Structure formats: structure tokens, C-alpha cells
Amino acid sequence: MTVCFTRDSASRESIPSSRSSNLVALSRERATYQGSKLAYRFLQDGETESGRLSYQDIDLKARAIAQKLQSSNATGDRVLLIFPPGLDFITAFFGCLYAGAIAVPAYPPRRNQNLPRLQAIIDSSGSTFALTTSSLLARIAGSFSQSSAPEQPSQLAALHWIATDAIETENAQSWQPPDIDPQDLAFIQYTSGSTGDPKGVKISHRNILHNSALIQQSFSTTPEDSGVSWLPPYHDMGLIGCILQPMFVGASMTLMPPLAFLQQPIRWLQAISDRQATASGGPNFAYDLCVRKVKPAQLETLDLSRWKVAFTGAEPVRAATLARFAEKFAPCGFRETAFHPCYGMAETTLIVSGKTPNALPVVQSIETASLKENRVKLSTDDAQETQSVASCGQPLEGVEVVIVDPNALTLCSDRQVGEIWIKGESVAQGYWNQPALTQKIFNAWLLDNGDSPQERLRQRKGPYLRTGDLGFLQSNELFVTGRIKDLMIIRGQNHYPQDVEATVEAAHAALRSDSGAVFTIEVSAKGSVEEKVVVVQEVKRSYLRKLDPQAVIDDVRAAVTRQHGLQVYAIALIKTGSIPKTSSGKIRRSHCKTQFSETSLNVVGSWSENPRLTAEFVRLDAEMNALLEKLG
């Protein structure tokens, strides 16, 4: 989870190492020493350049935007950033910082679909100002009256809206530099909400500069590097890794809309090839998508020989995906040593660990039975069932990572799976306006393994960040196995949902990759309550009309039982593109579970041990109730 860059022999100027204490000073330093250098270019459709910014352009436009905010008394306030993919977001973000305001990036609403999330961010952050473009402002203004929730129009309309593309650059002359302490907040990063409601992570200038130094340490990037990114700027990987990191290094970045990549993954690889990028990346699904969608004939147009850091993070790294990608794109010059699995999250600003450069990814084969018992036993020749787990690299310098028993709050023994706890300057200040949750997550203390409670408390150590992730350390390599909240415990054994999801999607050709969720529900039977497995899985668009639901369901049930020894309680096959995902592409399992319970999934076929849970029963029940209402 990190940045993106390529060698550019035309830019070999001597750049002093940055000692800036905040992002405004850093940006002004870049404008002074590298003013004319290309900082960012944007490919509107993933292919055609539609705009570019030099470091001098950024400084000029940021000062103009800041002056407008300062004249509106926005200094110190939270400022919502609502932009379509493009360069306007970058100048607006720095404009907030130049004004001494706190930026609040938010995903732009699409036909009212994201209004509830946007409203939640406004309510949480207490933003009073909002920056956007003239065209998007006109569209958003139209949604004020179209919203189904009566309280939303007034609250959205109450914001002080400013179209940054309408601000004259002459205003920059009246800008007043703010007094910024390194501990001051730069922005509030709202989490993608894969396991719950979005939370605002408080990121300071010091957090960003410290984490940027870690990324540069991990990637060994220089001002001569440049990169390519399709990642959304509202997400930590896209913002920190692919917008702020190039600024920190003094490098160049090529950006494209996420949709351009998703529609045609070849665009990402073609941009890397055309610009000879040395580092770029994304979540595991991005590599899998390229393997599945890039045609053999298209390989002939690609030169990936300069791509030296292919980072992957934000979701579990699958060793099989890395192997398939390396094999397919080896003829294009791609080297397996370029893979750079890493680990991090918004609460740590971004990166925590990363792979050693120029080395193959570390993959361990673990006995599946041991993982079910929170143990790590390396597989042997006579092991009946094994699982390949890819390392997320080694904790970076200045970052302490410990593996903790999440219940006893004590260090785990060697080769034991536990919760990942983190300590270091990149750890954020907490959650905005959530002191109780901040205390619980950001101020965890590790107890000593003493004999008495008094001794354990006396020798406690901290504070640490509780990540909620499960994993283990081996030879200083960090292996992440899953999320505590997502972990399924069936008959006393642990099962990771992503493992079962991989089995499900491979069970039948009609099922769409990276588009399924597996979770458990409580079911009462014979006076006791048991955890039962539920599968929700998208169907490929090309199979919707000719789908044989029962055949697919039979294959899924058989595969899950064969591979994991689990009996599936219910299966819902749903329409293409309808499963809940975050802005970064993660499956929202908890939200999917809620939709299953509320029978609000877009189901095209279903089965359950309990017929009352099937889509057909729900439909007939609703029709019967409607008929009874008419008769009544």
C-alpha cells in the first residue's frame, strides 16, 4: 500500500533533502527548487492527457484557493473536498493546507447513491465549507431537492460552497502564510467502512511526513522517479501513496480515473509501459483483473521491464494471484522480484511494513489445521491440507509491531496467531469527535506475562494501536491472516472468510471473481444457538440469462464442504455489480450481512436449509401480505 514512480533522465537537477516540518513548507520548497518540473498529469479516459500541473502551478493555485478560504474565515475549520477524478482535487487539498484549514476528502455522490455516506461525513466532521468544481456544484445543487431524506437538502445547502476552478490566480498575491505546528491536523481521512460506519482518522502534518519517509525508505525512490496511479484520491492509498508521496520525493505522477482502469485494465499497464514507470500498484484484485481481462494480443504492446516496485496491499495478498500475474506478464519484461507486498491502514497514515527490494515475495506454506487453532505450523511433506500465505514484508524502521492475544492483552508466543498492534510516529491522533473509541483503539496497553494481576499491570507497555487484524511474525516478516470482526468460528475452529470466498468463486464458471462475501449468522435450533455459514456471490453478467441457479448452488456447497469441511446454511446468488463494496474495492461483509438479513439483496437465485430465507419465499410472502391488505 504505497506510492508509484519511473526514471526520468531529463530531470537530474540537484535537489536538497527536504527538512520541511509541514506540507505547506514542503510544497513551497518544491516550487522553489523544482518549479517547472511536471508534478502530476491526468489521463481523462485513461489514455488521453487532459491536464498537467507543475510544482509551481500547484503553489500558485493553492495560494489562490487559500486566500479565498482565509477571506471567508475558514482557517482552522474543516473543509469538505468533493471532486471528480482529476487535478482540481490536488490544488484544492493543498489550498486547504495553505489556508491553515483541515481538509476532509469525500467520495463525490453519484445520482444520490452516496448521499447518506456524504451526510454522515458532514455530520461527523462538522464541516462548514465545501470545495468542488463548477460543474459538480451544479449537479450537487440539483440533488438538494431530489433527496428522499428531508433533512439532507438543508444541511447540504447550508455549507459554504466554493468552486475552485472559478477562483482567479491573482488572489494568490494576497495569501497569508499560516502558522502551522507539525502536530496540527492536515486532514481527516474517513475510513472506507468495510467493517462498520466510516470513522474520521485525524492525520497530522507530522504523521504524513513521517510515513512518507517510511514509504521512500521502502521503495528507494528519488526525484528522477515517476509513477502511474488509478487509485481514488479519497482513499489513504491513493491520497498518501500516489498524491502526497510524489510531492515528498519531488517526483512526477500520472493519474487516471478508477473507472478507466476498471473498464479496461490494459490502460493501467499501457500507461506504465508508455511512461516507463518503475513503481505502481493497487489491491490484490487489480492484479487479478489484469490476468483475467488483458488479451494475449495486447501483451505485445507492453514493456514492463522498468517496473521495479509493484506494490500490493489494502486487502489480503494472495500468493496465487502474484504467481499468475508474474507468469502472464513475464514476456512483457515484468519481474517477479518487483512485487512489493505491504501492510498499513488509515490509522497508521498508510504504510507499516514492506518487502525487501529486489527480492522475491516471501510465501509460507502453513498447515490449514493449525491456523484454525490460532497456531502457525509450517507444512511438511505429509501434511494433508496446506495454505500459502504471503508476507507483507518487514516492519519499517521506527515502527514497532507486536502480536498480541486480543483477550488476555499479552504477547503471543512464537508461531501463534494474534492481533497486530502498532506503535510509532505514523500512528494517527485518533478518531475525530470519538474520544471513547479513540481510547479503546489508539491507547491499548500490553500487559506483562506475570504471575499476578498486579505484576502484569505494573509492567504494562504502550500505548499501541489495535488494528483489528490477525497475523503473525516469522523471521521479522509480517503475515496477515484476516480481520477479527470477520473471523468465523465454527465448532471451535477458525475459518477466514477470504479463504472460503476464494473457494466459492472458483466453484463454477458463472461466478464473478472478487465479488463474494462469506459470513455467519446465528440460528436457533433445538434450544441452542449455532453459527451457520452464509454465502453471497455475484454472477457474471454474461451468465444472467442462461443461469442454472441450482447447478451453481450445488457446486458451491460441494466445494466448500470439500475444501473447508463446512456445511453451507444459505446461498444467495446476486446480480452483477450489486455486492456492497468500499471506495477502494473491499467487500463490505458486515453491510452484506445486514442486506441478507433484511432480504434487500438483488437476488437472482437462492437456497437455504430454512426455506423461509429463500428469495422465492420472501417474494411470495410479500405478495401474500399485499393481497391480504387489499382484502382487508
C-alpha positions in Angstrom: 0.0 0.0 0.0 2.0 2.9 -1.1 3.4 5.2 -3.9 4.2 4.9 -7.6 7.2 6.1 -9.7 9.8 5.9 -13.0 13.3 7.0 -14.0 13.4 10.3 -15.9 16.8 11.1 -17.2 15.7 14.6 -18.3 15.4 15.6 -14.6 18.8 15.3 -12.9 18.9 18.7 -11.0 20.4 18.7 -7.6 17.5 18.8 -5.1 18.3 19.4 -1.4 16.9 16.8 1.0 13.7 18.1 2.5 13.7 19.1 6.1 10.2 20.7 6.0 8.1 20.4 9.2 4.7 20.6 7.4 3.2 20.0 4.0 2.9 23.7 3.1 6.6 24.3 3.6 7.3 21.1 1.6 5.2 22.3 -1.3 6.8 25.8 -1.3 10.2 24.1 -1.3 9.2 22.1 -4.4 8.0 25.2 -6.1 11.3 26.9 -5.3 13.7 24.2 -6.4 11.7 22.3 -9.0 9.1 24.8 -10.0 8.9 24.0 -13.7 9.0 20.2 -13.2 5.9 18.1 -14.0 4.3 17.1 -10.8 1.0 15.5 -12.0 -0.6 14.7 -15.3 -4.1 13.4 -15.8 -5.4 11.0 -18.4 -9.1 11.7 -18.5 -10.1 8.4 -20.2 -7.0 6.5 -19.0 -5.3 7.2 -22.3 -5.5 10.9 -23.4 -3.8 13.6 -21.4 -6.3 16.3 -20.4 -4.2 18.3 -18.0 -1.0 18.7 -16.1 0.4 20.6 -13.1 4.0 21.7 -12.4 5.1 22.2 -8.8 4.9 25.9 -9.4 1.3 25.6 -10.7 0.3 23.8 -7.5 1.8 26.5 -5.3 0.1 29.3 -7.3 -3.3 27.7 -7.4 -3.1 26.6 -3.7 -2.3 30.1 -2.6 -5.3 31.5 -4.6 -7.6 28.9 -3.1 -6.2 29.5 0.4 -6.7 33.3 0.1 -10.4 32.7 -0.7 -10.7 30.4 2.3 -8.9 32.9 4.5 -11.1 35.7 3.4 -14.1 33.6 4.3 -12.7 32.9 7.8 -12.2 29.2 7.2 -8.8 29.0 8.9 -9.0 26.2 11.5 -12.3 24.9 10.1 -13.0 21.5 8.4 -13.4 21.9 4.7 -15.1 19.2 2.6 -13.4 18.3 -0.7 -15.9 16.9 -3.2 -14.3 16.4 -6.6 -14.4 14.1 -9.6 -11.2 12.4 -10.5 -8.7 15.0 -11.8 -6.2 17.6 -10.9 -8.6 20.0 -9.2 -8.7 17.8 -6.1 -4.9 18.2 -5.7 -4.9 22.0 -5.8 -7.9 22.2 -3.5 -6.3 19.8 -1.0 -3.1 22.0 -0.8 -5.3 25.1 -0.9 -6.8 23.9 2.4 -3.4 23.3 3.9 -2.2 26.7 2.7 -5.2 28.3 4.5 -4.5 26.6 7.8 -7.8 24.6 7.4 -8.4 20.9 7.8 -9.2 19.0 4.6 -11.9 16.4 4.6 -11.8 14.4 1.3 -15.1 12.7 0.4 -16.2 10.5 -2.4 -18.4 12.5 -4.8 -22.1 11.5 -4.9 -23.3 9.6 -7.9 -27.0 10.0 -8.7 -27.8 10.3 -4.9 -26.2 6.9 -4.3 -23.5 8.3 -1.9 -25.6 11.0 -0.2 -26.1 9.0 3.0 -22.3 8.5 3.4 -21.7 12.1 2.5 -24.2 13.3 5.0 -22.6 11.1 7.7 -19.2 12.7 6.9 -20.6 16.2 7.1 -22.3 15.4 10.4 -19.2 13.7 11.9 -16.7 16.3 10.7 -18.8 19.4 11.4 -17.6 20.8 8.0 -18.9 24.3 7.3 -17.2 24.8 3.9 -17.1 22.6 0.8 -14.8 22.9 -2.2 -15.7 21.4 -5.6 -15.8 22.2 -9.3 -18.4 24.4 -11.0 -19.9 21.6 -13.0 -20.1 19.2 -10.0 -21.5 22.0 -7.8 -24.4 22.5 -10.3 -25.1 18.7 -10.2 -24.9 18.6 -6.4 -27.2 21.6 -6.1 -29.8 19.7 -8.1 -29.6 16.8 -5.7 -30.6 19.0 -2.8 -34.2 19.0 -3.9 -34.2 15.4 -5.2 -33.0 13.7 -1.9 -35.5 11.4 -0.3 -34.4 12.4 3.2 -35.9 15.8 4.0 -33.1 16.8 6.4 -30.4 16.3 3.8 -31.1 19.2 1.4 -31.0 21.9 4.1 -27.8 20.6 5.7 -26.0 20.2 2.3 -27.2 23.6 1.2 -26.1 25.2 4.5 -22.5 24.5 3.6 -20.5 27.4 2.2 -19.8 26.1 -1.3 -16.8 27.3 -3.3 -16.0 26.3 -6.9 -12.2 26.3 -7.0 -12.0 26.4 -10.8 -13.7 29.8 -10.7 -11.0 31.4 -8.4 -8.7 33.8 -10.1 -5.0 33.1 -9.6 -4.4 36.8 -9.0 -5.8 36.2 -5.5 -2.5 34.3 -4.7 -0.8 37.6 -4.1 -2.9 38.3 -1.0 -2.3 35.0 0.6 -1.0 35.0 4.2 1.2 32.0 5.2 -0.4 30.2 8.2 1.5 29.3 11.4 1.5 25.5 11.3 2.7 23.3 14.0 3.8 19.7 12.9 1.2 18.3 15.3 -1.6 20.3 13.7 -4.1 18.3 11.7 -3.7 18.3 7.9 -6.8 16.3 7.1 -9.4 13.9 8.3 -9.3 10.6 6.5 -12.7 8.9 6.6 -12.2 5.1 6.6 -13.7 3.1 3.8 -16.1 1.3 6.3 -15.5 -2.3 5.3 -16.4 -3.4 8.9 -18.7 -0.6 10.0 -19.7 3.0 9.7 -17.0 5.4 8.4 -14.7 6.9 11.1 -12.7 10.1 10.7 -9.0 9.4 11.3 -7.1 12.5 12.5 -3.9 12.8 10.4 -1.3 15.5 11.3 1.4 17.1 9.2 4.0 15.1 11.3 2.1 11.8 10.6 2.3 12.4 6.9 5.9 13.4 6.7 7.0 10.5 8.9 5.0 8.0 6.9 6.2 9.5 3.6 9.8 8.9 4.8 8.9 5.3 5.5 7.5 4.8 2.0 10.6 6.3 0.5 12.7 4.1 2.7 10.7 1.0 1.5 10.7 2.0 -2.2 14.1 3.8 -2.5 12.5 6.4 -4.8 14.3 9.6 -6.0 13.2 12.8 -7.7 14.1 11.1 -11.0 11.3 8.6 -10.5 7.7 8.9 -11.7 4.6 6.8 -11.4 1.1 5.9 -12.6 -2.0 5.5 -10.4 -5.7 4.8 -10.9 -6.4 4.7 -7.2 -9.1 7.0 -5.8 -7.7 10.1 -4.0 -10.3 9.8 -1.3 -8.7 6.6 -0.1 -5.5 6.5 2.0 -3.5 4.6 -0.6 -4.5 6.9 -3.4 -4.0 10.2 -1.4 -0.9 9.4 0.7 0.7 7.0 -1.6 0.1 8.5 -5.0 -0.5 12.2 -4.5 1.4 13.3 -1.3 4.3 10.8 -1.7 5.4 12.2 -5.1 5.4 15.7 -3.6 7.5 14.4 -0.7 10.0 12.8 -3.1 9.9 15.6 -5.7 8.9 13.1 -8.4 6.3 13.0 -11.2 2.9 11.2 -11.2 0.5 10.2 -13.9 -3.1 9.8 -12.8 -6.3 8.3 -14.3 -9.8 7.8 -13.1 -10.5 4.5 -11.3 -13.3 3.8 -13.7 -11.0 4.0 -16.7 -8.9 1.2 -15.2 -11.9 -0.9 -14.1 -13.5 -0.7 -17.6 -10.2 -1.6 -19.4 -7.4 -2.8 -17.1 -4.9 -2.7 -20.0 -5.0 1.1 -19.7 -3.1 0.9 -16.4 -0.4 -1.3 -17.7 -0.2 0.6 -21.0 0.4 3.9 -19.1 3.1 2.2 -17.1 4.7 0.9 -20.3 4.4 4.2 -22.2 6.0 6.2 -19.4 8.4 3.5 -18.3 7.1 3.6 -14.8 9.2 2.0 -12.1 6.6 1.7 -9.4 2.8 1.4 -9.4 0.3 -0.9 -7.8 -3.0 -1.4 -6.0 -5.0 -4.1 -4.2 -4.8 -7.8 -5.0 -8.0 -7.6 -7.2 -6.2 -5.2 -9.6 -3.6 -7.8 -10.5 -6.2 -10.5 -10.7 -8.3 -8.3 -13.0 -5.3 -7.8 -15.4 -4.7 -11.5 -15.5 -8.3 -12.2 -16.5 -9.0 -9.2 -18.8 -5.8 -8.4 -20.7 -5.9 -10.3 -24.0 -2.8 -12.2 -25.4 -2.6 -9.8 -28.4 -2.4 -6.8 -26.0 0.8 -8.2 -24.4 2.7 -7.3 -27.5 2.2 -3.6 -26.8 3.6 -3.7 -23.3 7.1 -3.1 -22.0 7.1 -3.6 -18.2 10.9 -4.0 -17.8 11.4 -0.8 -15.9 8.6 -1.5 -13.3 10.7 -2.1 -10.2 8.1 -1.8 -7.4 4.7 -3.4 -8.0 3.1 -2.7 -4.6 0.1 -4.6 -3.4 -1.9 -4.0 -0.2 -5.3 -2.8 1.2 -6.7 -6.3 1.1 -5.3 -9.8 1.7 -2.4 -10.6 -0.7 -3.0 -13.9 -2.5 0.2 -15.8 -3.4 -1.7 -17.4 -6.3 -2.6 -14.1 -7.8 1.1 -12.9 -7.7 2.2 -16.1 -9.4 -0.4 -15.9 -12.2 0.4 -12.2 -12.9 4.1 -12.8 -13.0 3.7 -15.7 -15.4 1.4 -13.9 -17.7 3.4 -10.7 -18.0 6.9 -12.2 -17.9 7.0 -11.9 -21.8 6.5 -8.1 -21.3 9.6 -7.9 -19.1 7.8 -8.0 -15.8 10.0 -9.5 -13.0 8.5 -11.3 -10.0 11.0 -9.5 -7.8 9.2 -6.3 -8.5 6.2 -7.4 -6.3 6.1 -5.4 -3.1 3.5 -6.7 -0.7 3.0 -4.2 2.1 0.7 -3.6 5.0 -0.9 -0.5 6.5 -4.1 1.4 7.1 -5.6 4.9 7.6 -5.0 4.7 11.3 -1.2 4.4 10.6 -1.4 7.2 7.9 -0.5 4.5 5.4 2.4 2.1 5.4 3.6 -0.1 8.3 5.6 -2.9 6.6 7.1 -3.6 3.2 9.0 -6.2 1.3 12.8 -6.0 0.9 13.6 -4.5 -2.5 14.9 -6.8 -5.3 13.8 -10.0 -3.5 11.1 -12.5 -4.3 8.0 -12.2 -2.2 8.1 -14.4 0.9 5.4 -17.1 0.9 5.0 -19.7 3.6 3.0 -22.9 3.3 1.1 -23.4 6.5 -0.9 -26.4 7.7 -4.5 -25.4 7.5 -5.5 -27.2 10.7 -3.0 -25.2 12.7 -4.4 -21.8 11.5 -7.9 -23.0 12.6 -6.4 -23.2 16.1 -4.6 -19.9 16.0 -1.3 -21.7 15.6 1.4 -21.5 12.8 2.8 -24.8 11.8 4.9 -24.9 8.6 3.7 -27.7 6.3 5.6 -30.9 5.9 5.6 -33.4 3.1 2.9 -35.5 4.8 0.6 -32.5 5.6 -2.9 -33.3 4.4 -4.0 -29.8 3.8 -1.9 -26.6 3.4 -2.4 -22.9 2.7 0.0 -20.5 1.1 0.3 -17.2 3.0 2.2 -14.2 1.5 4.3 -12.0 3.8 3.5 -8.3 3.8 7.2 -7.5 4.3 9.1 -6.4 7.4 8.1 -3.6 9.8 9.8 -0.4 8.6 12.4 1.5 10.7 10.9 3.3 13.7 7.7 1.2 13.6 7.1 -1.4 16.3 4.8 -4.3 15.5 3.8 -6.8 18.2 1.4 -9.8 18.0 -1.0 -9.8 21.0 -3.6 -12.1 22.4 -6.7 -9.9 21.9 -8.4 -11.2 25.0 -5.5 -11.5 27.5 -3.7 -8.4 26.1 -0.4 -10.3 26.5 2.3 -11.1 23.9 1.6 -14.2 21.8 4.1 -16.9 21.9 6.2 -17.7 18.8 4.2 -19.2 15.9 0.9 -18.1 17.4 -1.7 -16.0 15.5 -2.9 -12.9 17.4 -3.9 -9.3 16.9 -1.5 -6.9 15.2 -0.6 -3.9 17.4 1.4 -1.0 16.2 3.5 1.9 17.7 5.3 4.7 16.0 5.1 8.3 14.8 2.9 7.4 11.9 0.1 6.3 14.1 -2.7 8.9 13.9 -4.0 11.1 16.7 -7.3 9.2 16.9 -10.8 9.4 15.6 -12.5 12.8 15.1 -15.1 13.5 17.8 -15.0 9.9 19.1 -13.0 10.0 22.4 -14.2 6.7 23.7 -13.4 4.8 20.5 -10.0 6.6 20.3 -9.2 5.5 23.9 -10.1 1.9 23.0 -8.3 1.6 19.7 -5.3 4.1 19.9 -4.4 3.7 23.6 -4.1 -0.1 24.1 -1.6 -1.3 26.7 0.3 -4.5 26.6 0.2 -6.4 29.9 3.2 -8.4 31.2 3.0 -12.2 31.4 3.5 -12.0 35.2 2.0 -14.4 37.7 -0.3 -11.9 39.4 -2.7 -9.2 38.0 -0.8 -6.5 40.0 2.5 -7.6 38.4 1.0 -7.6 34.9 -0.3 -4.1 35.3 2.9 -2.8 36.8 4.9 -4.0 33.8 2.5 -2.9 31.1 3.8 -1.2 28.0 2.2 1.2 25.5 0.3 2.9 24.1 -0.3 0.8 21.0 -2.8 1.0 18.1 -5.1 -2.0 18.0 -5.5 -2.8 14.3 -8.3 -5.4 14.5 -6.2 -7.5 12.1 -5.0 -11.0 12.8 -1.5 -12.2 11.9 1.9 -13.5 13.0 5.6 -12.6 12.7 8.2 -15.0 11.5 11.8 -14.1 10.9 10.6 -10.5 11.2 8.3 -11.0 8.3 4.7 -9.9 8.9 1.9 -12.3 7.8 -1.7 -11.0 7.9 -4.3 -13.7 8.1 -7.6 -11.8 8.4 -9.8 -9.4 10.4 -11.0 -10.2 14.0 -14.5 -9.0 13.2 -14.7 -11.1 10.0 -13.3 -14.3 11.6 -15.8 -17.2 11.6 -15.6 -19.6 14.5 -17.4 -22.9 13.7 -17.4 -25.7 16.3 -14.3 -24.1 18.0 -12.3 -23.8 14.8 -11.2 -20.6 13.0 -12.2 -20.1 9.3 -11.1 -17.0 7.4 -13.9 -15.6 5.1 -11.5 -14.7 2.3 -10.3 -18.3 2.0 -13.9 -19.6 1.7 -14.7 -16.8 -0.8 -11.8 -17.9 -3.0 -13.2 -21.4 -3.0 -16.7 -20.2 -3.8 -15.7 -18.1 -6.8 -13.7 -21.0 -8.3 -16.5 -23.4 -7.8 -18.4 -22.5 -11.1 -17.6 -20.6 -14.2 -20.7 -18.4 -13.7 -19.3 -16.7 -10.6 -17.6 -13.4 -10.7 -14.1 -13.0 -9.1 -13.6 -10.8 -6.0 -17.3 -10.3 -5.7 -18.5 -12.5 -3.0 -19.0 -12.4 0.8 -19.0 -15.3 3.3 -20.1 -14.7 6.9 -22.0 -16.4 9.7 -25.5 -15.9 11.2 -26.9 -17.2 14.5 -29.5 -19.8 14.0 -31.7 -21.2 16.9 -32.3 -25.0 16.8 -33.5 -27.4 19.5 -33.0 -24.9 22.3 -29.4 -23.8 21.3 -27.9 -21.2 19.1 -25.3 -22.1 16.4 -23.2 -20.1 13.9 -24.2 -21.0 10.4 -22.3 -20.2 7.1 -23.9 -17.9 4.5 -22.6 -17.3 1.0 -23.5 -14.2 -1.0 -21.9 -14.3 -4.5 -22.3 -12.2 -7.7 -23.0 -13.9 -11.0 -21.1 -12.8 -14.2 -23.2 -10.6 -16.4 -22.8 -13.0 -19.4 -24.5 -15.8 -17.4 -27.5 -14.0 -16.0 -29.9 -15.0 -18.8 -28.8 -18.6 -19.1 -28.1 -19.2 -15.4 -28.9 -22.6 -13.8 -29.0 -21.5 -10.1 -29.4 -25.0 -8.7 -26.3 -26.3 -10.6 -24.2 -23.3 -9.3 -25.5 -23.8 -5.7 -24.7 -27.5 -5.8 -21.2 -26.8 -7.0 -20.6 -24.2 -4.3 -21.9 -26.4 -1.5 -19.8 -29.3 -2.6 -16.6 -27.2 -3.0 -16.9 -25.5 0.4 -17.5 -28.8 2.1 -14.6 -30.5 0.3 -12.1 -27.7 0.9 -13.1 -26.5 4.3 -15.2 -29.2 5.9 -18.1 -26.7 6.3 -21.8 -27.1 5.7 -23.3 -24.0 4.0 -26.6 -22.9 5.5 -27.7 -20.4 2.8 -26.6 -19.2 -0.6 -27.7 -16.0 -2.4 -26.6 -15.6 -6.0 -26.9 -11.9 -6.8 -26.9 -9.6 -9.8 -23.6 -8.4 -11.3 -22.1 -5.3 -9.5 -24.6 -5.3 -6.7 -22.5 -6.6 -3.8 -21.6 -3.8 -1.3 -18.0 -2.6 -1.6 -15.9 0.3 -0.3 -14.5 3.0 -2.5 -11.2 1.0 -2.6 -12.9 -2.2 -3.7 -13.1 -4.1 -0.4 -16.1 -6.3 0.2 -18.3 -4.8 3.0 -19.1 -8.1 4.6 -21.0 -6.6 7.6 -23.2 -4.5 5.3 -23.8 -7.5 3.1 -24.8 -9.5 6.2 -27.3 -6.7 7.0 -28.7 -6.8 3.5 -29.1 -10.5 3.7 -30.9 -10.3 7.0 -33.2 -7.6 5.6 -33.7 -9.5 2.3 -32.6 -6.5 0.4 -30.0 -8.2 -1.8 -30.6 -8.2 -5.6 -31.0 -12.0 -5.7 -31.1 -14.0 -9.0 -31.1 -17.4 -7.3 -31.0 -18.7 -3.7 -31.1 -21.7 -1.5 -31.2 -22.3 2.3 -31.7 -25.1 4.8 -34.5 -22.9 6.0 -36.9 -22.3 3.1 -38.1 -19.1 4.8 -34.8 -17.5 3.9 -35.0 -18.1 0.2 -35.7 -15.2 -2.2 -38.8 -17.0 -3.6 -40.3 -17.4 -0.2 -39.8 -13.8 0.6 -41.3 -12.8 -2.7 -44.4 -15.0 -2.2 -44.7 -13.8 1.4 -44.7 -10.2 0.3 -47.3 -10.9 -2.4 -49.5 -12.6 0.2 -49.2 -9.8 2.6 -50.1 -7.3 -0.1 -53.1 -9.4 -1.1 -54.3 -9.6 2.5 -54.0 -5.8 2.8 -56.2 -5.3 -0.3 -58.8 -7.8 1.0 -58.7 -6.3 4.5 
